[in-house]
Amino acid sequence: MRAQRLQGLGASVFTEMDNLKLELQAQGKDLINLSIGSPDRAPSLDVRKVLSDAVMDGSQYGYTLTRGTKEFRESCTNWYQQRFGVRLDSETEVLPLMGSQDGLAHIFLALIDPGEMALIPDPGYPIYTAGLVLAGGQKVSLPLLEENNFLPKLDDVDPEVARKTKLMILNYPNNPTAAVASLEFFNQVVKFAQTYDIVVCHDVAYSELAFDGYRPISFLQSEEAKAVGVEFHSLSKTYNFAGARLGFVVGNAEIIEALSELKSNIDYGVFGPVLKAGSYALNTHQPQVEETRATYQKRRDVWIQGCAEAGWKMSIPKGSMFIWAPVPTKQDSLTFAIELAREAGVIVVPGVGFGEHGEGFVRIALVQEEDVLREAVRRVQEFLSRKD
């Protein structure tokens, strides 16, 4: 009954961890879930007021169409100009999305024909592989290794493979590794893309979750980047819009037109009140961004300091809502994560779930309040003390 294309989607590690969580919950075990990167905070009250007022407006219940509203597109371009100093045409270089994952999933259907190759980061967010599989494309892994600060070595890509590659996915600040990228790196990416005629899709969902004064940059700040690619943004993390499903893609007009054409045959766009609230947030609500950023930085410090006391050392991330930590025991990542869940009631994601190069690490999502994280740390400390 099931289509054969679904066979390639089997995220067995995630399924196994989900089943384990359900099993432990059924047993009545008290769990602290640090696995899914779903923000635990809500949008600010004034953003929610804009949303609720729009919801009560009877004129807001028609189709918004794929391109959304002029108001939202202009808010995106204004925010982009202020944040990154990059100018965009709101008519041709911006497209609203039902969350950035919507665009990341569909970009492959818009650009990749069956059998065509795409460079996919490993470890990487699972939708990159899933979208490619659904389009019938061929995956070429782009290893992200610790010795290279989890940046791909583009010079290591076989030139014959590069010549056959149509699309490349990048993501900085990175999920799951929390690594960041420089303008120098993006300049290399643009040159690589121009040399081999490759479309670059940069996922920058975590651009506003950065710490210690660090400010992530946009791929489009690299000269000529707009000629080779696009960038996907999300309001989920920046403004806690996760359930409202709102993001946008900006950059190369031809690529955006292709994605828009595909989506016009699939859906009718984002709900109008969500676009209104998103536009308001982009235009006026930067104080909440600072508050959210400070909250995640405090959570980061609670986790890292507490684990260090137990002898579990890990890199201090500059951005994202994740910590990418080496497995502190002589176990593979899945075995460690299962034992941590069973014995300590703390749920993390085994690194192997993000690709073979994720083995040896686990991902921790900072999606609980500080007091809950402190309890999670206490449990980790007890768990590791029994491993000595």
C-alpha positions in Angstrom: 0.0 0.0 0.0 2.8 2.5 0.9 4.6 4.3 -1.9 8.1 3.0 -2.4 9.6 6.5 -2.0 8.7 6.3 1.7 11.2 3.6 2.2 14.1 6.1 2.1 12.5 8.2 4.9 13.1 5.7 7.7 14.6 7.6 10.5 15.1 4.5 12.7 17.0 6.2 15.4 14.3 8.9 16.0 11.6 6.2 15.8 13.5 4.1 18.4 13.9 7.1 20.8 10.2 8.1 20.3 9.1 4.5 21.1 11.4 4.5 24.2 9.9 7.7 25.4 6.4 6.3 25.1 7.4 3.2 26.9 8.9 5.1 29.8 6.0 7.4 30.0 3.6 4.4 30.2 5.7 3.1 33.1 5.2 6.5 34.9 8.8 7.6 34.7 9.5 11.3 35.2 11.1 12.4 31.9 12.9 15.6 31.0 12.8 15.9 27.2 15.8 17.7 25.7 15.4 16.0 22.3 13.1 18.1 20.1 14.1 21.7 19.2 10.6 23.1 19.8 10.7 26.4 21.6 9.0 26.3 25.0 8.2 30.0 25.1 5.3 32.0 23.5 5.4 35.1 21.4 5.2 38.4 23.4 1.8 39.6 24.5 1.7 42.4 22.0 2.5 40.1 19.1 -0.3 37.8 20.3 -2.6 40.8 20.5 -2.0 41.6 16.9 -2.7 38.0 16.0 -5.9 37.8 18.1 -7.3 41.0 16.7 -6.6 39.8 13.1 -8.3 36.5 13.9 -11.4 38.3 14.9 -11.4 40.2 11.6 -13.9 38.4 9.3 -12.1 39.6 6.2 -9.1 37.5 7.1 -10.5 34.1 6.2 -10.0 34.0 2.4 -7.1 32.5 0.6 -3.9 34.5 0.9 -2.3 32.8 -2.0 1.3 31.5 -2.2 3.0 34.9 -2.3 1.4 36.0 0.9 0.8 39.7 1.5 2.8 42.7 0.3 2.9 43.9 3.9 4.7 40.7 5.1 7.1 40.6 2.1 8.1 44.3 2.7 8.6 43.6 6.4 11.0 40.8 5.4 13.0 43.0 3.1 13.1 45.8 5.7 14.3 43.5 8.4 16.9 42.0 6.0 18.3 45.4 5.2 18.5 46.4 8.8 19.9 43.1 10.1 22.3 42.2 7.3 22.6 45.2 5.1 21.4 43.2 2.1 18.8 44.8 -0.3 16.0 42.6 -1.7 13.1 43.1 -4.1 9.9 42.3 -2.1 8.1 41.4 -5.4 10.6 38.9 -6.8 13.1 37.9 -4.1 10.9 37.1 -1.1 8.5 34.2 -0.6 6.5 33.5 2.6 6.6 29.9 3.9 4.6 27.8 6.3 7.8 27.6 8.4 11.2 27.2 6.9 10.9 23.4 6.8 8.1 23.9 4.3 10.4 25.5 1.9 13.4 23.2 2.6 11.2 20.2 1.9 9.8 21.5 -1.3 12.9 23.1 -2.8 14.1 19.7 -4.0 10.8 19.1 -5.8 11.2 22.5 -7.5 14.8 22.0 -8.6 15.8 18.3 -8.6 14.8 15.7 -11.2 15.0 12.0 -10.3 18.6 10.9 -10.3 20.1 14.3 -9.9 22.7 14.8 -7.2 22.6 17.1 -4.1 25.3 17.8 -1.5 23.8 17.2 1.9 25.6 18.0 5.2 26.4 15.0 7.5 25.5 15.3 10.3 22.5 17.4 9.2 18.9 18.2 9.9 16.8 15.2 8.6 14.5 17.2 6.3 17.4 17.8 4.0 17.7 14.1 3.2 14.0 13.5 3.4 13.2 16.3 0.8 15.8 14.9 -1.6 14.5 11.3 -1.2 10.9 12.4 -2.0 12.2 14.2 -5.1 14.0 11.0 -6.2 17.4 12.7 -6.0 20.8 11.2 -5.2 22.4 12.1 -2.0 26.1 13.0 -1.8 27.2 13.4 1.9 29.1 16.5 2.8 31.0 15.5 6.0 31.0 18.0 8.8 33.9 17.1 11.1 35.1 18.4 14.4 38.6 19.0 13.2 37.3 21.5 10.6 35.0 23.2 13.1 32.0 21.3 11.5 32.5 23.2 8.2 32.6 21.2 5.0 35.9 21.0 3.1 34.8 21.9 -0.3 38.2 21.1 -1.8 37.6 17.5 -0.8 34.5 17.2 -3.0 35.4 15.1 -6.0 35.4 17.4 -9.1 33.6 14.8 -11.1 30.9 14.6 -8.5 30.7 18.4 -8.2 30.1 18.7 -11.9 27.1 16.4 -11.6 25.7 18.1 -8.5 22.8 20.5 -8.9 22.1 21.7 -5.3 23.9 22.1 -2.0 22.4 22.6 1.4 24.2 24.5 4.2 23.0 25.5 7.6 24.8 28.0 10.0 24.4 28.4 12.9 24.2 24.7 12.5 21.7 22.1 13.6 22.8 19.8 15.2 26.4 20.8 15.7 25.8 24.5 16.7 28.8 25.5 14.6 28.9 28.9 12.9 30.3 30.2 9.6 32.3 33.2 8.6 32.1 35.5 5.6 35.3 34.0 4.3 33.7 30.6 4.3 30.6 31.9 2.4 32.9 33.5 -0.1 34.5 30.1 -0.8 31.0 28.6 -1.1 30.0 31.2 -3.8 33.2 30.5 -5.7 32.6 26.7 -5.5 29.0 27.1 -6.7 30.0 29.3 -9.6 32.7 26.9 -10.7 30.4 23.9 -10.8 27.0 25.6 -11.5 25.4 24.5 -8.2 22.4 26.1 -6.4 23.1 26.9 -2.8 20.3 26.8 -0.2 21.3 28.1 3.2 19.2 27.4 6.2 19.6 30.2 8.7 16.8 29.5 11.1 19.0 30.3 14.1 20.5 33.6 12.9 19.0 35.4 16.0 19.9 32.8 18.6 23.5 33.8 19.2 25.5 34.4 22.4 28.3 36.4 24.0 27.8 39.2 21.6 28.3 37.1 18.5 26.1 38.0 15.5 25.7 35.4 12.8 26.0 36.6 9.2 23.9 36.0 6.1 25.1 33.9 3.2 23.8 36.7 1.0 26.3 39.1 2.5 28.9 37.4 0.3 29.3 39.2 -3.0 27.4 37.5 -5.8 25.7 35.0 -3.4 22.3 36.1 -4.7 23.4 34.9 -8.2 23.8 31.3 -6.9 21.4 30.8 -4.1 18.7 31.5 -1.5 18.4 31.6 2.2 15.7 30.2 4.4 14.5 32.0 7.6 12.1 31.0 10.3 10.1 33.0 12.8 9.8 29.9 15.0 13.0 30.4 17.0 13.4 34.1 16.8 9.8 35.1 17.8 8.6 31.7 19.3 6.2 31.2 16.4 6.8 27.5 16.0 3.1 26.4 16.1 2.0 29.3 13.9 4.2 28.0 11.0 5.8 31.1 9.5 9.1 31.6 7.7 10.4 33.0 4.4 13.0 32.4 1.7 15.0 35.2 0.1 17.5 35.6 -2.6 17.8 34.4 -6.3 14.5 35.4 -8.1 14.6 32.5 -10.5 14.9 29.9 -7.7 12.2 31.6 -5.7 9.9 31.7 -8.7 10.4 27.9 -9.2 9.5 27.2 -5.6 6.5 29.6 -5.7 5.3 27.8 -8.9 5.5 24.4 -7.2 3.8 25.6 -4.0 1.0 27.3 -5.9 0.0 23.8 -7.0 0.1 22.4 -3.5 -1.2 25.0 -1.0 -2.8 28.5 -0.7 -0.3 30.2 1.5 -0.1 31.2 5.2 -3.1 32.2 7.2 -3.6 36.0 7.0 -3.5 36.8 10.7 -0.3 34.9 11.1 1.3 37.0 8.3 0.0 40.2 10.1 1.5 39.1 13.4 4.7 38.1 11.7 5.0 41.4 10.0 4.5 43.2 13.3 7.2 41.1 15.0 9.7 41.7 12.2 9.0 45.5 12.2 8.8 46.3 15.9 9.7 43.6 18.3 13.4 43.3 18.6 13.4 43.6 22.4 11.9 40.1 22.7 14.6 38.8 20.5 17.2 40.0 23.0 15.3 38.5 25.9 15.0 35.2 24.1 18.7 35.2 23.3 19.6 35.9 26.9 17.3 33.1 28.1 19.0 30.5 25.9 22.5 31.8 26.8 21.7 31.3 30.5 20.3 27.8 29.8 23.5 27.0 27.8 25.6 28.0 30.8 23.6 26.0 33.3 24.0 22.8 31.2 27.6 23.2 30.3 28.8 24.2 33.7 26.8 21.5 35.5 28.1 18.8 33.1 31.7 20.0 33.4 31.4 19.4 37.2 30.7 15.8 36.3 33.6 15.6 34.0 31.5 15.8 30.8 33.3 18.5 28.8 31.8 20.0 25.6 32.3 23.0 23.4 30.5 26.2 24.2 28.3 27.1 21.3 28.1 30.6 19.9 24.6 30.1 18.5 21.5 27.9 18.0 19.4 26.3 20.7 21.5 23.1 20.8 24.6 21.7 22.4 26.5 19.1 20.5 28.3 17.0 23.1 30.7 14.1 22.7 29.5 10.9 24.2 31.2 10.8 27.7 31.2 7.1 28.0 32.7 4.2 26.0 29.4 3.7 24.2 27.9 4.5 20.8 25.6 7.4 20.8 22.4 5.4 20.6 23.3 3.1 23.5 24.3 6.1 25.6 21.1 8.0 24.9 18.9 4.9 25.7 20.7 4.3 29.0 20.5 8.0 29.9 16.8 7.9 29.2 16.1 4.7 31.1 18.3 5.4 34.1 18.2 9.2 34.5 15.0 10.1 32.6 16.8 12.6 30.4 16.0 12.4 26.7 18.6 13.5 24.2 19.1 12.7 20.5 21.9 10.2 19.4 24.2 11.9 17.0 24.0 9.0 14.5 20.4 10.1 13.9 21.7 13.0 11.9 24.0 10.9 9.7 27.0 8.6 10.1 29.4 11.4 10.9 27.2 12.3 13.9 28.3 9.1 15.6 30.1 9.8 18.9 28.0 12.8 19.8 24.5 13.6 21.2 22.4 16.7 20.7 20.9 18.5 23.6 18.0 20.9 23.0 17.8 23.8 25.5 14.0 23.8 25.5 13.4 23.7 29.3 13.4 26.4 32.0 16.6 26.8 34.0 15.2 25.0 37.1 14.3 22.0 34.9 17.7 22.0 33.3 19.4 22.1 36.7 17.4 19.0 37.6 18.4 17.4 34.3 22.1 18.2 35.1 21.7 16.7 38.6 20.4 13.5 37.0 23.2 13.5 34.5 25.8 13.9 37.3 24.4 10.9 39.2 24.2 8.8 36.0 27.8 9.5 35.1 29.0 8.9 38.6 27.7 5.4 38.3 29.6 4.9 35.1 33.0 5.6 36.7 
